[in-house]
Amino acid sequence: MLLSIGANWNPLNSYSPAGITGQATSIASGAEVPTSFWAITTSLVLSLALVCLAVMLFRRKEL
């Protein structure tokens, strides 16, 4: 929900994972979608950082 709300602000829509939600809708409707290198790159970097953080936090804890 926060990503959808953040996608309304143009800089956040262009340079963050919030831009991907609008692109998925555009692709589904058949509209032309501009390339969004920064949205995809920041999504991948953020995902990698969060996985690394999770590994560090749960490294020594019993599940």
PDB file of N, CA, C and O in Angstrom:
ATOM      1  N   MET A   1       0.826  -1.177   0.000  1.00  0.00           N
ATOM      2  CA  MET A   1       0.000   0.000   0.000  1.00  0.00           C
ATOM      3  C   MET A   1       0.878   1.252   0.000  1.00  0.00           C
ATOM      4  O   MET A   1       0.581   2.222  -0.697  1.00  0.00           O
ATOM      5  N   LEU A   2       1.959   1.227   0.783  1.00  0.00           N
ATOM      6  CA  LEU A   2       2.852   2.388   0.824  1.00  0.00           C
ATOM      7  C   LEU A   2       3.542   2.621  -0.513  1.00  0.00           C
ATOM      8  O   LEU A   2       3.749   3.766  -0.914  1.00  0.00           O
ATOM      9  N   LEU A   3       3.898   1.540  -1.204  1.00  0.00           N
ATOM     10  CA  LEU A   3       4.513   1.708  -2.518  1.00  0.00           C
ATOM     11  C   LEU A   3       3.532   2.316  -3.514  1.00  0.00           C
ATOM     12  O   LEU A   3       3.931   3.131  -4.346  1.00  0.00           O
ATOM     13  N   SER A   4       2.292   1.946  -3.447  1.00  0.00           N
ATOM     14  CA  SER A   4       1.287   2.516  -4.344  1.00  0.00           C
ATOM     15  C   SER A   4       1.078   4.000  -4.068  1.00  0.00           C
ATOM     16  O   SER A   4       0.918   4.791  -4.998  1.00  0.00           O
ATOM     17  N   ILE A   5       1.079   4.372  -2.814  1.00  0.00           N
ATOM     18  CA  ILE A   5       0.929   5.779  -2.460  1.00  0.00           C
ATOM     19  C   ILE A   5       2.184   6.553  -2.872  1.00  0.00           C
ATOM     20  O   ILE A   5       2.085   7.666  -3.390  1.00  0.00           O
ATOM     21  N   GLY A   6       3.348   5.974  -2.646  1.00  0.00           N
ATOM     22  CA  GLY A   6       4.597   6.637  -3.009  1.00  0.00           C
ATOM     23  C   GLY A   6       4.773   6.791  -4.505  1.00  0.00           C
ATOM     24  O   GLY A   6       5.489   7.689  -4.950  1.00  0.00           O
ATOM     25  N   ALA A   7       4.142   5.943  -5.286  1.00  0.00           N
ATOM     26  CA  ALA A   7       4.260   6.022  -6.742  1.00  0.00           C
ATOM     27  C   ALA A   7       3.622   7.285  -7.311  1.00  0.00           C
ATOM     28  O   ALA A   7       3.871   7.631  -8.466  1.00  0.00           O
ATOM     29  N   ASN A   8       2.814   7.970  -6.533  1.00  0.00           N
ATOM     30  CA  ASN A   8       2.209   9.214  -7.006  1.00  0.00           C
ATOM     31  C   ASN A   8       3.211  10.356  -7.074  1.00  0.00           C
ATOM     32  O   ASN A   8       2.985  11.316  -7.811  1.00  0.00           O
ATOM     33  N   TRP A   9       4.298  10.286  -6.339  1.00  0.00           N
ATOM     34  CA  TRP A   9       5.328  11.323  -6.360  1.00  0.00           C
ATOM     35  C   TRP A   9       6.336  10.945  -7.440  1.00  0.00           C
ATOM     36  O   TRP A   9       6.937   9.873  -7.370  1.00  0.00           O
ATOM     37  N   ASN A  10       6.528  11.794  -8.424  1.00  0.00           N
ATOM     38  CA  ASN A  10       7.306  11.464  -9.609  1.00  0.00           C
ATOM     39  C   ASN A  10       8.743  11.024  -9.323  1.00  0.00           C
ATOM     40  O   ASN A  10       9.159  10.013  -9.889  1.00  0.00           O
ATOM     41  N   PRO A  11       9.537  11.711  -8.482  1.00  0.00           N
ATOM     42  CA  PRO A  11      10.900  11.219  -8.235  1.00  0.00           C
ATOM     43  C   PRO A  11      10.932   9.831  -7.590  1.00  0.00           C
ATOM     44  O   PRO A  11      11.787   9.010  -7.921  1.00  0.00           O
ATOM     45  N   LEU A  12      10.019   9.579  -6.689  1.00  0.00           N
ATOM     46  CA  LEU A  12       9.960   8.261  -6.053  1.00  0.00           C
ATOM     47  C   LEU A  12       9.501   7.205  -7.053  1.00  0.00           C
ATOM     48  O   LEU A  12       9.933   6.054  -6.987  1.00  0.00           O
ATOM     49  N   ASN A  13       8.644   7.588  -7.959  1.00  0.00           N
ATOM     50  CA  ASN A  13       8.157   6.680  -8.990  1.00  0.00           C
ATOM     51  C   ASN A  13       9.274   6.326  -9.975  1.00  0.00           C
ATOM     52  O   ASN A  13       9.311   5.204 -10.481  1.00  0.00           O
ATOM     53  N   SER A  14      10.176   7.257 -10.251  1.00  0.00           N
ATOM     54  CA  SER A  14      11.226   7.033 -11.243  1.00  0.00           C
ATOM     55  C   SER A  14      12.432   6.289 -10.693  1.00  0.00           C
ATOM     56  O   SER A  14      13.058   5.519 -11.421  1.00  0.00           O
ATOM     57  N   TYR A  15      12.772   6.499  -9.429  1.00  0.00           N
ATOM     58  CA  TYR A  15      14.042   6.004  -8.907  1.00  0.00           C
ATOM     59  C   TYR A  15      13.928   5.018  -7.757  1.00  0.00           C
ATOM     60  O   TYR A  15      14.916   4.793  -7.058  1.00  0.00           O
ATOM     61  N   SER A  16      12.773   4.425  -7.533  1.00  0.00           N
ATOM     62  CA  SER A  16      12.628   3.498  -6.418  1.00  0.00           C
ATOM     63  C   SER A  16      11.741   2.322  -6.819  1.00  0.00           C
ATOM     64  O   SER A  16      11.164   2.321  -7.906  1.00  0.00           O
ATOM     65  N   PRO A  17      11.631   1.330  -5.952  1.00  0.00           N
ATOM     66  CA  PRO A  17      10.757   0.191  -6.255  1.00  0.00           C
ATOM     67  C   PRO A  17       9.286   0.574  -6.428  1.00  0.00           C
ATOM     68  O   PRO A  17       8.507  -0.223  -6.950  1.00  0.00           O
ATOM     69  N   ALA A  18       8.897   1.758  -6.008  1.00  0.00           N
ATOM     70  CA  ALA A  18       7.505   2.188  -6.177  1.00  0.00           C
ATOM     71  C   ALA A  18       7.128   2.305  -7.647  1.00  0.00           C
ATOM     72  O   ALA A  18       5.949   2.200  -7.985  1.00  0.00           O
ATOM     73  N   GLY A  19       8.089   2.517  -8.518  1.00  0.00           N
ATOM     74  CA  GLY A  19       7.805   2.655  -9.941  1.00  0.00           C
ATOM     75  C   GLY A  19       7.406   1.362 -10.609  1.00  0.00           C
ATOM     76  O   GLY A  19       6.790   1.386 -11.675  1.00  0.00           O
ATOM     77  N   ILE A  20       7.734   0.254 -10.023  1.00  0.00           N
ATOM     78  CA  ILE A  20       7.438  -1.033 -10.657  1.00  0.00           C
ATOM     79  C   ILE A  20       5.941  -1.340 -10.620  1.00  0.00           C
ATOM     80  O   ILE A  20       5.433  -2.005 -11.523  1.00  0.00           O
ATOM     81  N   THR A  21       5.233  -0.875  -9.609  1.00  0.00           N
ATOM     82  CA  THR A  21       3.798  -1.176  -9.520  1.00  0.00           C
ATOM     83  C   THR A  21       3.030  -0.560 -10.683  1.00  0.00           C
ATOM     84  O   THR A  21       2.139  -1.199 -11.242  1.00  0.00           O
ATOM     85  N   GLY A  22       3.358   0.646 -11.047  1.00  0.00           N
ATOM     86  CA  GLY A  22       2.684   1.287 -12.177  1.00  0.00           C
ATOM     87  C   GLY A  22       3.047   0.653 -13.499  1.00  0.00           C
ATOM     88  O   GLY A  22       2.219   0.594 -14.409  1.00  0.00           O
ATOM     89  N   GLN A  23       4.269   0.180 -13.617  1.00  0.00           N
ATOM     90  CA  GLN A  23       4.692  -0.449 -14.862  1.00  0.00           C
ATOM     91  C   GLN A  23       3.984  -1.776 -15.078  1.00  0.00           C
ATOM     92  O   GLN A  23       3.653  -2.119 -16.214  1.00  0.00           O
ATOM     93  N   ALA A  24       3.747  -2.520 -14.025  1.00  0.00           N
ATOM     94  CA  ALA A  24       3.027  -3.787 -14.158  1.00  0.00           C
ATOM     95  C   ALA A  24       1.613  -3.532 -14.677  1.00  0.00           C
ATOM     96  O   ALA A  24       1.111  -4.290 -15.507  1.00  0.00           O
ATOM     97  N   THR A  25       0.981  -2.486 -14.201  1.00  0.00           N
ATOM     98  CA  THR A  25      -0.357  -2.141 -14.675  1.00  0.00           C
ATOM     99  C   THR A  25      -0.328  -1.723 -16.140  1.00  0.00           C
ATOM    100  O   THR A  25      -1.211  -2.094 -16.914  1.00  0.00           O
ATOM    101  N   SER A  26       0.690  -0.950 -16.520  1.00  0.00           N
ATOM    102  CA  SER A  26       0.806  -0.509 -17.913  1.00  0.00           C
ATOM    103  C   SER A  26       1.051  -1.682 -18.848  1.00  0.00           C
ATOM    104  O   SER A  26       0.491  -1.734 -19.943  1.00  0.00           O
ATOM    105  N   ILE A  27       1.876  -2.612 -18.426  1.00  0.00           N
ATOM    106  CA  ILE A  27       2.145  -3.788 -19.257  1.00  0.00           C
ATOM    107  C   ILE A  27       0.887  -4.625 -19.423  1.00  0.00           C
ATOM    108  O   ILE A  27       0.609  -5.120 -20.516  1.00  0.00           O
ATOM    109  N   ALA A  28       0.127  -4.787 -18.352  1.00  0.00           N
ATOM    110  CA  ALA A  28      -1.102  -5.586 -18.409  1.00  0.00           C
ATOM    111  C   ALA A  28      -2.146  -4.946 -19.322  1.00  0.00           C
ATOM    112  O   ALA A  28      -2.921  -5.651 -19.969  1.00  0.00           O
ATOM    113  N   SER A  29      -2.170  -3.624 -19.376  1.00  0.00           N
ATOM    114  CA  SER A  29      -3.159  -2.947 -20.221  1.00  0.00           C
ATOM    115  C   SER A  29      -2.684  -2.795 -21.656  1.00  0.00           C
ATOM    116  O   SER A  29      -3.450  -2.357 -22.514  1.00  0.00           O
ATOM    117  N   GLY A  30      -1.441  -3.147 -21.932  1.00  0.00           N
ATOM    118  CA  GLY A  30      -0.917  -3.075 -23.290  1.00  0.00           C
ATOM    119  C   GLY A  30      -0.346  -1.718 -23.656  1.00  0.00           C
ATOM    120  O   GLY A  30      -0.037  -1.480 -24.824  1.00  0.00           O
ATOM    121  N   ALA A  31      -0.199  -0.830 -22.700  1.00  0.00           N
ATOM    122  CA  ALA A  31       0.347   0.493 -22.970  1.00  0.00           C
ATOM    123  C   ALA A  31       1.865   0.418 -23.115  1.00  0.00           C
ATOM    124  O   ALA A  31       2.498  -0.532 -22.655  1.00  0.00           O
ATOM    125  N   GLU A  32       2.432   1.419 -23.750  1.00  0.00           N
ATOM    126  CA  GLU A  32       3.881   1.476 -23.915  1.00  0.00           C
ATOM    127  C   GLU A  32       4.522   1.839 -22.580  1.00  0.00           C
ATOM    128  O   GLU A  32       4.070   2.750 -21.886  1.00  0.00           O
ATOM    129  N   VAL A  33       5.578   1.113 -22.233  1.00  0.00           N
ATOM    130  CA  VAL A  33       6.233   1.309 -20.949  1.00  0.00           C
ATOM    131  C   VAL A  33       7.662   1.785 -21.189  1.00  0.00           C
ATOM    132  O   VAL A  33       8.432   1.111 -21.873  1.00  0.00           O
ATOM    133  N   PRO A  34       8.022   2.947 -20.628  1.00  0.00           N
ATOM    134  CA  PRO A  34       9.416   3.387 -20.777  1.00  0.00           C
ATOM    135  C   PRO A  34      10.343   2.520 -19.935  1.00  0.00           C
ATOM    136  O   PRO A  34       9.931   1.951 -18.924  1.00  0.00           O
ATOM    137  N   THR A  35      11.586   2.427 -20.360  1.00  0.00           N
ATOM    138  CA  THR A  35      12.541   1.637 -19.584  1.00  0.00           C
ATOM    139  C   THR A  35      12.778   2.318 -18.245  1.00  0.00           C
ATOM    140  O   THR A  35      12.834   3.544 -18.155  1.00  0.00           O
ATOM    141  N   SER A  36      12.913   1.519 -17.230  1.00  0.00           N
ATOM    142  CA  SER A  36      13.090   2.070 -15.886  1.00  0.00           C
ATOM    143  C   SER A  36      14.276   1.391 -15.220  1.00  0.00           C
ATOM    144  O   SER A  36      14.110   0.585 -14.304  1.00  0.00           O
ATOM    145  N   PHE A  37      15.433   1.712 -15.672  1.00  0.00           N
ATOM    146  CA  PHE A  37      16.660   1.121 -15.157  1.00  0.00           C
ATOM    147  C   PHE A  37      16.790   1.342 -13.656  1.00  0.00           C
ATOM    148  O   PHE A  37      17.129   0.420 -12.914  1.00  0.00           O
ATOM    149  N   TRP A  38      16.520   2.569 -13.211  1.00  0.00           N
ATOM    150  CA  TRP A  38      16.720   2.890 -11.791  1.00  0.00           C
ATOM    151  C   TRP A  38      15.723   2.185 -10.892  1.00  0.00           C
ATOM    152  O   TRP A  38      16.093   1.748  -9.803  1.00  0.00           O
ATOM    153  N   ALA A  39      14.488   2.060 -11.303  1.00  0.00           N
ATOM    154  CA  ALA A  39      13.496   1.375 -10.468  1.00  0.00           C
ATOM    155  C   ALA A  39      13.861  -0.091 -10.294  1.00  0.00           C
ATOM    156  O   ALA A  39      13.749  -0.633  -9.195  1.00  0.00           O
ATOM    157  N   ILE A  40      14.293  -0.729 -11.360  1.00  0.00           N
ATOM    158  CA  ILE A  40      14.669  -2.142 -11.282  1.00  0.00           C
ATOM    159  C   ILE A  40      15.954  -2.310 -10.479  1.00  0.00           C
ATOM    160  O   ILE A  40      16.058  -3.217  -9.653  1.00  0.00           O
ATOM    161  N   THR A  41      16.929  -1.439 -10.719  1.00  0.00           N
ATOM    162  CA  THR A  41      18.206  -1.528 -10.006  1.00  0.00           C
ATOM    163  C   THR A  41      18.033  -1.318  -8.508  1.00  0.00           C
ATOM    164  O   THR A  41      18.578  -2.080  -7.709  1.00  0.00           O
ATOM    165  N   THR A  42      17.282  -0.295  -8.120  1.00  0.00           N
ATOM    166  CA  THR A  42      17.092  -0.059  -6.684  1.00  0.00           C
ATOM    167  C   THR A  42      16.286  -1.175  -6.039  1.00  0.00           C
ATOM    168  O   THR A  42      16.505  -1.496  -4.870  1.00  0.00           O
ATOM    169  N   SER A  43      15.361  -1.770  -6.774  1.00  0.00           N
ATOM    170  CA  SER A  43      14.602  -2.905  -6.231  1.00  0.00           C
ATOM    171  C   SER A  43      15.521  -4.086  -5.947  1.00  0.00           C
ATOM    172  O   SER A  43      15.431  -4.714  -4.892  1.00  0.00           O
ATOM    173  N   LEU A  44      16.401  -4.382  -6.890  1.00  0.00           N
ATOM    174  CA  LEU A  44      17.331  -5.496  -6.699  1.00  0.00           C
ATOM    175  C   LEU A  44      18.317  -5.229  -5.561  1.00  0.00           C
ATOM    176  O   LEU A  44      18.596  -6.121  -4.760  1.00  0.00           O
ATOM    177  N   VAL A  45      18.839  -4.019  -5.488  1.00  0.00           N
ATOM    178  CA  VAL A  45      19.786  -3.675  -4.427  1.00  0.00           C
ATOM    179  C   VAL A  45      19.107  -3.718  -3.065  1.00  0.00           C
ATOM    180  O   VAL A  45      19.674  -4.235  -2.102  1.00  0.00           O
ATOM    181  N   LEU A  46      17.907  -3.183  -2.981  1.00  0.00           N
ATOM    182  CA  LEU A  46      17.164  -3.202  -1.714  1.00  0.00           C
ATOM    183  C   LEU A  46      16.845  -4.632  -1.286  1.00  0.00           C
ATOM    184  O   LEU A  46      16.958  -4.967  -0.107  1.00  0.00           O
ATOM    185  N   SER A  47      16.451  -5.472  -2.234  1.00  0.00           N
ATOM    186  CA  SER A  47      16.165  -6.875  -1.914  1.00  0.00           C
ATOM    187  C   SER A  47      17.405  -7.590  -1.414  1.00  0.00           C
ATOM    188  O   SER A  47      17.341  -8.336  -0.437  1.00  0.00           O
ATOM    189  N   LEU A  48      18.522  -7.374  -2.070  1.00  0.00           N
ATOM    190  CA  LEU A  48      19.775  -7.991  -1.658  1.00  0.00           C
ATOM    191  C   LEU A  48      20.195  -7.507  -0.270  1.00  0.00           C
ATOM    192  O   LEU A  48      20.655  -8.302   0.549  1.00  0.00           O
ATOM    193  N   ALA A  49      20.042  -6.222  -0.005  1.00  0.00           N
ATOM    194  CA  ALA A  49      20.407  -5.679   1.297  1.00  0.00           C
ATOM    195  C   ALA A  49      19.525  -6.261   2.400  1.00  0.00           C
ATOM    196  O   ALA A  49      20.018  -6.575   3.483  1.00  0.00           O
ATOM    197  N   LEU A  50      18.236  -6.405   2.139  1.00  0.00           N
ATOM    198  CA  LEU A  50      17.336  -6.955   3.155  1.00  0.00           C
ATOM    199  C   LEU A  50      17.598  -8.433   3.408  1.00  0.00           C
ATOM    200  O   LEU A  50      17.486  -8.890   4.545  1.00  0.00           O
ATOM    201  N   VAL A  51      17.943  -9.184   2.374  1.00  0.00           N
ATOM    202  CA  VAL A  51      18.291 -10.597   2.565  1.00  0.00           C
ATOM    203  C   VAL A  51      19.569 -10.717   3.378  1.00  0.00           C
ATOM    204  O   VAL A  51      19.655 -11.563   4.268  1.00  0.00           O
ATOM    205  N   CYS A  52      20.565  -9.884   3.090  1.00  0.00           N
ATOM    206  CA  CYS A  52      21.811  -9.904   3.866  1.00  0.00           C
ATOM    207  C   CYS A  52      21.563  -9.539   5.328  1.00  0.00           C
ATOM    208  O   CYS A  52      22.149 -10.138   6.229  1.00  0.00           O
ATOM    209  N   LEU A  53      20.701  -8.564   5.557  1.00  0.00           N
ATOM    210  CA  LEU A  53      20.351  -8.184   6.920  1.00  0.00           C
ATOM    211  C   LEU A  53      19.662  -9.327   7.645  1.00  0.00           C
ATOM    212  O   LEU A  53      19.947  -9.582   8.815  1.00  0.00           O
ATOM    213  N   ALA A  54      18.758 -10.017   6.961  1.00  0.00           N
ATOM    214  CA  ALA A  54      18.063 -11.156   7.567  1.00  0.00           C
ATOM    215  C   ALA A  54      19.039 -12.278   7.900  1.00  0.00           C
ATOM    216  O   ALA A  54      18.927 -12.913   8.948  1.00  0.00           O
ATOM    217  N   VAL A  55      19.995 -12.520   7.009  1.00  0.00           N
ATOM    218  CA  VAL A  55      20.997 -13.560   7.270  1.00  0.00           C
ATOM    219  C   VAL A  55      21.820 -13.199   8.499  1.00  0.00           C
ATOM    220  O   VAL A  55      22.097 -14.058   9.336  1.00  0.00           O
ATOM    221  N   MET A  56      22.210 -11.941   8.612  1.00  0.00           N
ATOM    222  CA  MET A  56      23.002 -11.514   9.770  1.00  0.00           C
ATOM    223  C   MET A  56      22.201 -11.628  11.068  1.00  0.00           C
ATOM    224  O   MET A  56      22.741 -12.034  12.097  1.00  0.00           O
ATOM    225  N   LEU A  57      20.922 -11.274  11.023  1.00  0.00           N
ATOM    226  CA  LEU A  57      20.102 -11.314  12.237  1.00  0.00           C
ATOM    227  C   LEU A  57      19.801 -12.733  12.694  1.00  0.00           C
ATOM    228  O   LEU A  57      19.775 -13.003  13.895  1.00  0.00           O
ATOM    229  N   PHE A  58      19.573 -13.641  11.755  1.00  0.00           N
ATOM    230  CA  PHE A  58      19.158 -14.988  12.110  1.00  0.00           C
ATOM    231  C   PHE A  58      20.286 -16.014  12.053  1.00  0.00           C
ATOM    232  O   PHE A  58      20.034 -17.215  12.156  1.00  0.00           O
ATOM    233  N   ARG A  59      21.499 -15.564  11.893  1.00  0.00           N
ATOM    234  CA  ARG A  59      22.632 -16.477  11.753  1.00  0.00           C
ATOM    235  C   ARG A  59      22.778 -17.379  12.976  1.00  0.00           C
ATOM    236  O   ARG A  59      23.013 -18.578  12.826  1.00  0.00           O
ATOM    237  N   ARG A  60      22.647 -16.841  14.152  1.00  0.00           N
ATOM    238  CA  ARG A  60      22.902 -17.619  15.360  1.00  0.00           C
ATOM    239  C   ARG A  60      21.657 -17.938  16.173  1.00  0.00           C
ATOM    240  O   ARG A  60      21.749 -18.415  17.304  1.00  0.00           O
ATOM    241  N   LYS A  61      20.506 -17.677  15.599  1.00  0.00           N
ATOM    242  CA  LYS A  61      19.265 -17.947  16.327  1.00  0.00           C
ATOM    243  C   LYS A  61      18.676 -19.264  15.871  1.00  0.00           C
ATOM    244  O   LYS A  61      18.774 -19.639  14.703  1.00  0.00           O
ATOM    245  N   GLU A  62      18.064 -19.959  16.813  1.00  0.00           N
ATOM    246  CA  GLU A  62      17.396 -21.188  16.486  1.00  0.00           C
ATOM    247  C   GLU A  62      16.029 -20.900  15.900  1.00  0.00           C
ATOM    248  O   GLU A  62      15.329 -20.000  16.364  1.00  0.00           O
ATOM    249  N   LEU A  63      15.652 -21.640  14.907  1.00  0.00           N
ATOM    250  CA  LEU A  63      14.329 -21.420  14.295  1.00  0.00           C
ATOM    251  C   LEU A  63      13.307 -22.352  14.878  1.00  0.00           C
ATOM    252  O   LEU A  63      12.140 -22.312  14.486  1.00  0.00           O
TER     253      LEU A  63
END
